[in-house]
Amino acid sequence: MSEEIKQNPDACPMNPHKSKIGGQALIEGVMMKGAYKGAMACRLPDGSIDVETWDLKGGGKNKPWYRKVPLVRGCYSFVFSMIDGYKCLMKSAEKQMTEEELEQEEQPSKFEAWLDAHFSEKTVEAIMMIGMVLGVVLSLALFLFLPKWVVGLIKPLTANRVIQSFSEGILKIIIFIGYMAVTSMMKDIRRTYEYHGAEHKTIACLEAGLPLTVENVQKQIRLHPRCGTSFIFLTLFISILVMCLVPFTIPWQRFLCSLCLLPITVGCSFECIQFAGRSNGAVAKFISWPGLQLQRITTKEPDASQIEVAIEAMKPCIPENLEDDLW
């Protein structure tokens, strides 16, 4: 039946169900990951759709222990989703370059030529690594240290650790929402958000048990409880509860504590997002609601050509045995 779906998108996949397939928007494309296969589809400058597939290690029921243990599996999934997502994002950017641009890219810039002339290859790699680390440090400073420092300046808010934790959390959420709102105004980012919507709607179409056609996908809602936007919001919210347990009030001490407690926060957020993704109960809907509202910023309605790309990314990820796609 799975082969029928892949060869004939008008075939009905299966009965309505909660799928394990998840994805990510790319530059003019979509990446999907199923139980055993991963795939990325991109619309090339000539209008064609390029599809790459790969096998996923430890897929299905043969997962290693660290992908089964609660909290631990959340940290693992978060780290490797970031790594895989970054690799696919860079690949998708390369696919948008014309042959002339690729030839120009191969020509080293003056700065690169200066580095090659004055430093060894290992030294240049070390410099690049330092640049990546600085990027991570800046992100941590923006979302972890800055709110704690600002709240620490307002003495009445530091008198009670619960009030202090909620004040820091609210400021983090404001920064996060502001960042998303500003970036959504950029043309290129908006198109990525449209592909994000195409990804969600395609997964929703599969979960509804409908044939994977552009018409059926267009009818689906673009908001999904297992979205990364919802995950980030849950992480920010759970960090408020976790930091309420920290007795320190000095900003740098709270910052170090938040770093140490980050694996627990991420692990709890992962379990919550998984529960929300596979349940239709009132508790799951309550957990999902704030993240779904934020997705109105990070997902936009896609056009037919973007949906076509998402469908092509989805097809290879549907497992041969459709039971493997059930929660």
C-alpha positions as CSV (number, residue, x, y, z in Angstrom):
1,M,0.0,0.0,0.0
2,S,2.9,2.4,0.8
3,E,4.4,1.8,-2.7
4,E,1.0,2.6,-4.2
5,I,1.0,6.0,-2.4
6,K,4.5,6.8,-3.6
7,Q,3.7,5.9,-7.2
8,N,0.2,7.3,-7.2
9,P,-0.3,10.3,-4.9
10,D,-4.1,10.0,-5.5
11,A,-4.1,6.8,-3.5
12,C,-5.5,7.2,0.0
13,P,-2.7,6.6,2.5
14,M,-4.6,5.0,5.4
15,N,-7.2,5.8,8.0
16,P,-6.9,9.0,9.9
17,H,-4.1,8.7,12.4
18,K,-1.4,10.6,14.3
19,S,1.8,10.4,12.2
20,K,5.4,10.3,13.4
21,I,6.6,12.2,10.4
22,G,8.0,15.6,11.1
23,G,9.7,18.3,9.1
24,Q,11.3,21.7,8.7
25,A,11.1,24.5,6.2
26,L,14.2,25.2,4.1
27,I,15.2,27.8,1.6
28,E,12.7,27.1,-1.3
29,G,12.2,23.7,0.1
30,V,11.0,21.3,2.8
31,M,12.8,18.6,4.8
32,M,10.8,15.6,6.2
33,K,11.9,12.7,8.5
34,G,9.9,9.5,9.0
35,A,10.5,6.3,10.8
36,Y,13.2,5.0,8.5
37,K,13.8,7.7,5.8
38,G,14.7,11.3,5.6
39,A,14.1,13.5,2.5
40,M,14.5,17.1,1.4
41,A,12.8,18.6,-1.7
42,C,13.8,21.9,-3.1
43,R,12.4,24.0,-6.0
44,L,15.5,24.8,-8.2
45,P,16.0,28.1,-10.1
46,D,14.9,26.3,-13.3
47,G,11.5,25.4,-11.8
48,S,12.2,21.7,-11.3
49,I,12.0,19.9,-7.9
50,D,15.2,18.3,-6.6
51,V,14.7,15.5,-4.0
52,E,17.4,13.9,-1.8
53,T,16.7,10.9,0.5
54,W,18.7,9.2,3.2
55,D,18.3,6.3,5.7
56,L,17.8,7.2,9.3
57,K,19.9,5.1,11.8
58,G,18.0,3.5,14.7
59,G,14.7,4.1,13.1
60,G,11.4,2.3,13.8
61,K,11.3,0.0,16.8
62,N,15.1,-0.6,16.9
63,K,15.9,2.6,18.6
64,P,18.9,2.7,21.0
65,W,18.2,3.2,24.7
66,Y,19.0,7.0,24.7
67,R,16.1,7.5,22.2
68,K,13.7,5.7,24.5
69,V,14.4,7.1,28.0
70,P,12.2,10.1,28.9
71,L,14.1,13.4,29.2
72,V,17.2,11.9,27.7
73,R,15.5,11.3,24.3
74,G,14.4,14.9,24.3
75,C,17.9,16.3,24.6
76,Y,19.2,13.8,21.9
77,S,16.4,14.8,19.5
78,F,16.9,18.5,20.1
79,V,20.6,18.4,19.4
80,F,20.5,16.2,16.3
81,S,17.5,17.9,14.9
82,M,19.4,21.2,15.1
83,I,22.4,19.6,13.4
84,D,20.4,17.9,10.6
85,G,18.3,21.0,10.1
86,Y,21.3,23.2,9.7
87,K,22.9,20.8,7.2
88,C,19.7,20.7,5.1
89,L,19.3,24.4,5.3
90,M,22.8,25.0,4.0
91,K,22.3,22.4,1.2
92,S,19.0,24.1,0.2
93,A,20.8,27.5,0.0
94,E,23.5,26.0,-2.3
95,K,20.8,24.6,-4.6
96,Q,19.5,28.1,-5.2
97,M,22.8,29.2,-6.7
98,T,23.2,29.3,-10.5
99,E,26.3,27.9,-12.2
100,E,27.8,31.5,-12.5
101,E,27.2,32.1,-8.8
102,L,28.8,28.7,-7.9
103,E,31.9,29.6,-10.0
104,Q,32.1,32.9,-8.2
105,E,31.7,31.1,-4.9
106,E,34.7,28.9,-5.7
107,Q,36.8,32.0,-6.1
108,P,38.2,32.9,-2.7
109,S,37.5,36.3,-1.3
110,K,40.4,38.7,-0.4
111,F,39.9,37.8,3.3
112,E,39.9,34.1,2.5
113,A,43.0,34.5,0.4
114,W,44.7,36.4,3.2
115,L,43.8,33.7,5.7
116,D,45.2,31.0,3.4
117,A,48.4,33.0,3.0
118,H,49.1,33.6,6.7
119,F,47.6,30.7,8.5
120,S,47.6,26.9,8.2
121,E,44.4,25.0,7.2
122,K,43.9,23.8,10.8
123,T,44.2,27.3,12.1
124,V,41.6,28.5,9.6
125,E,39.2,25.7,10.7
126,A,39.8,26.7,14.3
127,I,38.9,30.3,13.5
128,M,35.7,29.2,11.8
129,M,34.8,27.1,14.8
130,I,35.4,30.0,17.1
131,G,33.0,32.0,15.0
132,M,30.3,29.3,15.4
133,V,30.8,29.2,19.1
134,L,30.5,33.0,19.3
135,G,27.2,32.7,17.5
136,V,25.9,30.3,20.1
137,V,27.2,32.5,22.9
138,L,25.4,35.5,21.5
139,S,22.1,33.5,21.3
140,L,22.6,32.4,25.0
141,A,23.3,36.0,26.0
142,L,20.1,37.2,24.2
143,F,17.7,34.6,25.5
144,L,19.2,33.6,28.8
145,F,21.5,36.3,30.3
146,L,19.8,39.5,29.0
147,P,16.4,38.9,30.6
148,K,18.1,38.0,33.9
149,W,20.3,41.0,33.8
150,V,17.4,43.4,33.0
151,V,15.1,41.9,35.7
152,G,18.0,42.0,38.2
153,L,18.2,45.8,37.7
154,I,14.6,46.1,39.0
155,K,15.0,45.4,42.7
156,P,11.3,44.9,43.6
157,L,11.2,42.0,41.1
158,T,14.1,40.2,42.8
159,A,12.6,40.2,46.3
160,N,10.7,36.9,45.5
161,R,12.3,34.2,43.3
162,V,8.9,33.2,41.8
163,I,8.2,36.8,40.7
164,Q,11.7,37.1,39.5
165,S,11.4,33.8,37.5
166,F,8.1,34.8,35.9
167,S,9.4,38.3,35.1
168,E,12.5,36.8,33.3
169,G,10.3,34.3,31.5
170,I,7.9,36.9,30.3
171,L,10.8,39.1,29.0
172,K,12.2,36.0,27.1
173,I,8.9,35.3,25.5
174,I,8.5,39.0,24.5
175,I,12.0,38.9,22.9
176,F,11.1,35.6,21.1
177,I,7.8,36.9,19.7
178,G,9.4,40.2,18.7
179,Y,12.2,38.4,16.9
180,M,9.7,36.2,15.0
181,A,7.4,39.2,14.1
182,V,10.3,41.3,12.8
183,T,11.8,38.5,10.7
184,S,8.4,37.6,9.2
185,M,8.4,41.0,7.5
186,M,11.5,40.1,5.5
187,K,10.6,38.7,2.0
188,D,13.0,35.7,2.1
189,I,12.0,34.7,5.6
190,R,8.3,35.1,4.7
191,R,8.8,32.6,1.9
192,T,10.4,30.2,4.3
193,Y,7.4,30.6,6.6
194,E,5.2,29.7,3.6
195,Y,7.1,26.5,3.1
196,H,6.7,25.9,6.8
197,G,3.0,26.2,6.3
198,A,3.2,23.7,3.3
199,E,5.1,21.3,5.6
200,H,2.4,21.4,8.3
201,K,-0.5,21.1,5.9
202,T,1.0,18.1,4.1
203,I,1.5,16.3,7.4
204,A,-2.1,17.2,8.3
205,C,-3.3,15.8,5.0
206,L,-1.5,12.5,5.7
207,E,-2.9,12.4,9.2
208,A,-6.4,13.0,7.9
209,G,-6.0,9.9,5.7
210,L,-6.6,11.9,2.5
211,P,-4.8,11.4,-0.9
212,L,-1.6,13.6,-1.1
213,T,-2.8,16.0,-3.7
214,V,-2.3,19.8,-3.8
215,E,-6.1,20.3,-3.5
216,N,-6.4,18.1,-0.4
217,V,-3.3,19.7,1.2
218,Q,-4.6,23.2,0.6
219,K,-7.8,22.4,2.6
220,Q,-5.8,21.6,5.8
221,I,-5.0,23.9,8.6
222,R,-1.4,25.2,8.7
223,L,-1.0,24.9,12.5
224,H,0.3,21.7,14.1
225,P,0.9,20.8,17.7
226,R,4.3,19.2,17.1
227,C,5.8,22.3,15.5
228,G,9.2,23.6,16.6
229,T,7.7,27.0,17.4
230,S,5.5,25.3,20.0
231,F,8.5,23.4,21.3
232,I,10.5,26.7,21.8
233,F,7.5,28.3,23.6
234,L,7.1,25.3,25.9
235,T,10.8,25.4,26.6
236,L,10.6,29.1,27.6
237,F,7.5,28.4,29.7
238,I,8.9,25.4,31.5
239,S,12.1,27.3,32.2
240,I,10.0,29.7,34.3
241,L,8.8,26.8,36.5
242,V,12.3,25.3,36.7
243,M,13.9,28.6,37.6
244,C,11.4,29.1,40.4
245,L,13.3,26.3,42.2
246,V,16.6,28.2,42.0
247,P,17.3,30.1,45.3
248,F,19.8,32.6,43.7
249,T,18.8,36.1,42.8
250,I,22.1,37.4,41.3
251,P,21.9,37.4,37.5
252,W,25.1,35.6,36.7
253,Q,24.4,32.9,39.2
254,R,20.9,32.4,37.8
255,F,22.4,32.3,34.3
256,L,24.8,29.5,35.2
257,C,22.0,27.6,36.9
258,S,19.7,28.0,33.8
259,L,22.6,26.6,31.6
260,C,23.0,23.6,33.9
261,L,19.2,23.0,34.0
262,L,18.8,23.4,30.3
263,P,18.8,19.6,29.5
264,I,16.0,19.1,32.0
265,T,14.0,22.0,30.5
266,V,14.5,20.7,27.0
267,G,13.7,17.1,28.0
268,C,10.4,18.1,29.7
269,S,9.4,20.3,26.7
270,F,10.0,17.3,24.4
271,E,7.8,15.0,26.4
272,C,5.0,17.7,26.5
273,I,5.2,18.3,22.7
274,Q,5.1,14.6,22.0
275,F,2.1,14.1,24.3
276,A,0.3,17.1,22.6
277,G,1.1,15.6,19.2
278,R,-0.5,12.2,19.8
279,S,-3.4,13.1,22.0
280,N,-6.7,14.9,21.3
281,G,-7.6,15.4,25.0
282,A,-8.3,18.6,26.8
283,V,-4.9,18.6,28.5
284,A,-3.1,18.3,25.2
285,K,-5.2,21.1,23.6
286,F,-4.4,23.3,26.6
287,I,-0.7,22.6,26.2
288,S,-0.8,23.2,22.5
289,W,-2.9,26.4,22.4
290,P,-0.2,29.0,23.0
291,G,2.2,27.5,20.5
292,L,-0.5,27.2,17.9
293,Q,-1.2,30.9,18.2
294,L,2.5,31.7,17.8
295,Q,2.5,29.6,14.6
296,R,0.3,32.2,13.1
297,I,3.5,34.2,12.8
298,T,6.0,31.5,11.8
299,T,3.7,29.7,9.2
300,K,2.0,31.4,6.3
301,E,-0.4,30.1,3.7
302,P,1.6,28.4,0.9
303,D,0.9,28.4,-2.8
304,A,0.4,25.3,-5.0
305,S,4.0,25.2,-6.1
306,Q,5.2,25.2,-2.5
307,I,2.8,22.4,-1.6
308,E,4.1,20.3,-4.5
309,V,7.6,20.5,-3.0
310,A,6.3,19.5,0.5
311,I,4.4,16.5,-1.0
312,E,7.6,15.3,-2.8
313,A,9.5,15.6,0.5
314,M,6.8,13.6,2.3
315,K,6.5,10.6,-0.2
316,P,9.9,8.9,0.6
317,C,9.3,9.2,4.3
318,I,6.1,7.1,4.3
319,P,7.2,3.7,5.6
320,E,6.6,0.4,3.7
321,N,4.6,-0.8,6.7
322,L,2.2,2.0,7.5
323,E,1.8,0.6,11.0
324,D,5.3,2.0,11.7
325,D,3.9,5.5,11.2
326,L,1.5,5.2,14.1
327,W,2.2,6.5,17.6
